[in-house]
Amino acid sequence: MTADPAPVPSELSPESMHQAVRVAFGLYMMLLNLILVYLLIKIWPGKVPVDSTEQIAVFGTNSTFT
C-alpha cells in the first residue's frame, strides 16, 4: 500500500479569507485581549503578600485564591 506523494506547494491554489471573516476574527481577538487585561487587573492583588482569607469578586461571584 503506497501513499500519494504530497502536492508541490506551487500546485496548491491558496484561497484568501473574505474581508468580513478577517474583520470578525480581528474583532474576536481584540475582545479576547480586552477580557484578559480586565481579568489581570481585576485579580491582581492590591498588596503583597496577599492574606489567605482575601476574596476577590470576578463576574459578580466571590472567589478565594489560596
Backbone bond lengths (Angstrom), bond angles and torsions (degrees), N, CA, C in turn:
res aa  C-N    CA-C-N  psi(-1)  N-CA   C-N-CA  omega(-1)  CA-C   N-CA-C  phi
1 M - - - 1.436 - - 1.531 107.61 -
2 T 1.297 116.37 122.17 1.459 119.94 -179.08 1.523 109.95 -114.84
3 A 1.296 114.54 149.06 1.463 120.67 179.25 1.524 109.17 -93.68
4 D 1.314 115.84 151.45 1.460 120.33 176.06 1.522 108.82 -70.20
5 P 1.314 117.14 141.72 1.472 118.27 178.10 1.527 110.46 -67.04
6 A 1.306 114.73 152.35 1.467 120.15 179.31 1.519 108.96 -65.95
7 P 1.328 116.92 141.86 1.471 118.66 179.68 1.523 111.21 -67.83
8 V 1.302 114.66 147.87 1.461 120.79 177.98 1.531 107.37 -71.04
9 P 1.343 118.34 135.45 1.473 120.27 -176.85 1.527 114.26 -54.20
10 S 1.329 117.94 -31.01 1.462 119.10 -178.85 1.527 111.68 -71.87
11 E 1.336 117.76 -18.51 1.457 120.94 179.69 1.531 112.04 -83.61
12 L 1.318 117.77 -16.94 1.454 120.94 -179.76 1.520 109.67 -81.62
13 S 1.319 115.65 136.77 1.461 118.23 177.03 1.526 108.63 -102.91
14 P 1.320 117.93 108.99 1.471 119.39 -178.81 1.523 110.50 -70.42
15 E 1.313 114.96 139.62 1.450 120.38 176.76 1.524 107.68 -109.48
16 S 1.312 116.02 125.16 1.457 118.77 179.64 1.526 109.70 -83.03
17 M 1.318 114.48 154.36 1.462 119.66 177.68 1.524 109.65 -71.51
18 H 1.298 116.07 153.33 1.451 120.42 175.54 1.523 109.11 -69.42
19 Q 1.308 115.53 155.51 1.460 121.24 -178.65 1.529 111.38 -57.95
20 A 1.328 117.80 -40.83 1.469 121.15 -178.57 1.522 111.21 -65.23
21 V 1.328 117.38 -36.48 1.468 120.98 179.19 1.522 110.11 -68.29
22 R 1.325 116.58 -40.49 1.472 119.82 178.73 1.520 111.18 -64.72
23 V 1.326 117.34 -42.04 1.459 120.89 179.56 1.526 110.10 -66.12
24 A 1.333 117.26 -43.21 1.470 120.63 179.50 1.526 110.70 -63.06
25 F 1.324 117.34 -42.44 1.467 120.56 179.59 1.526 110.59 -65.44
26 G 1.326 117.98 -40.72 1.460 121.41 178.08 1.520 111.89 -63.74
27 L 1.332 116.96 -43.19 1.467 120.24 177.64 1.523 111.14 -64.44
28 Y 1.327 116.54 -38.79 1.462 121.49 177.79 1.532 110.58 -61.72
29 M 1.331 117.16 -44.38 1.464 120.79 179.29 1.529 111.25 -65.81
30 M 1.329 117.64 -38.53 1.464 120.28 177.89 1.529 110.54 -66.40
31 L 1.324 117.21 -38.74 1.459 120.77 177.32 1.532 110.90 -63.42
32 L 1.326 117.35 -43.56 1.467 120.20 177.81 1.523 111.54 -61.42
33 N 1.338 117.18 -39.99 1.466 120.17 178.64 1.518 111.86 -67.08
34 L 1.324 117.55 -38.19 1.463 120.28 177.34 1.528 111.20 -65.16
35 I 1.319 116.90 -39.75 1.468 120.41 177.02 1.520 110.39 -64.22
36 L 1.329 117.23 -41.39 1.470 120.74 178.31 1.526 111.12 -61.97
37 V 1.319 117.62 -45.76 1.468 121.04 179.36 1.522 110.21 -63.34
38 Y 1.340 117.15 -42.50 1.468 120.77 178.22 1.530 110.53 -59.05
39 L 1.325 116.82 -46.72 1.461 119.77 -178.99 1.522 111.71 -65.20
40 L 1.325 117.44 -39.66 1.459 119.89 178.09 1.520 111.60 -62.90
41 I 1.328 116.82 -41.97 1.467 120.40 179.12 1.522 110.67 -69.18
42 K 1.332 117.11 -40.30 1.466 121.67 -176.86 1.529 111.73 -68.64
43 I 1.317 116.92 -40.41 1.468 120.94 -174.72 1.529 111.79 -86.75
44 W 1.330 117.92 -20.31 1.466 120.60 -175.76 1.530 109.86 -56.14
45 P 1.332 117.39 130.42 1.474 119.31 -177.48 1.525 111.57 -66.98
46 G 1.340 114.46 142.00 1.457 119.89 179.26 1.511 112.24 -73.75
47 K 1.314 116.28 -28.55 1.465 120.01 178.00 1.524 108.66 -143.64
48 V 1.288 115.09 154.05 1.460 121.41 -179.50 1.509 107.25 -120.25
49 P 1.295 124.36 132.72 1.465 126.34 -1.86 1.527 111.62 -77.04
50 V 1.307 115.80 153.50 1.459 122.46 -178.01 1.520 109.18 -82.22
51 D 1.340 116.55 137.84 1.462 120.49 175.78 1.530 109.11 -65.56
52 S 1.306 116.83 145.52 1.463 120.49 -178.95 1.521 112.02 -71.84
53 T 1.330 117.93 -14.68 1.462 121.07 -178.97 1.528 112.15 -100.42
54 E 1.322 117.43 0.81 1.463 120.81 -177.32 1.529 110.26 -69.86
55 Q 1.331 115.68 135.48 1.457 121.07 178.23 1.516 109.03 -114.59
56 I 1.322 115.10 145.50 1.451 121.64 -178.79 1.518 108.01 -122.33
57 A 1.327 117.32 131.95 1.462 121.46 179.43 1.525 109.23 -90.25
58 V 1.329 116.02 116.70 1.449 122.47 177.03 1.516 107.20 -122.46
59 F 1.317 117.42 121.91 1.455 123.90 -178.48 1.543 111.12 56.32
60 G 1.322 117.17 37.34 1.451 121.59 175.06 1.505 115.31 83.92
61 T 1.323 119.96 -2.01 1.459 121.94 178.90 1.525 108.44 -116.28
62 N 1.318 115.33 145.67 1.463 120.33 178.77 1.527 109.35 -86.48
63 S 1.313 114.87 132.10 1.470 120.98 178.70 1.514 108.25 -125.00
64 T 1.323 116.12 138.88 1.450 121.45 176.71 1.528 108.10 -106.86
65 F 1.321 116.43 123.64 1.451 121.36 178.53 1.523 108.28 -104.48
66 T 1.304 116.03 120.72 1.470 120.00 179.96 1.497 111.30 -113.84
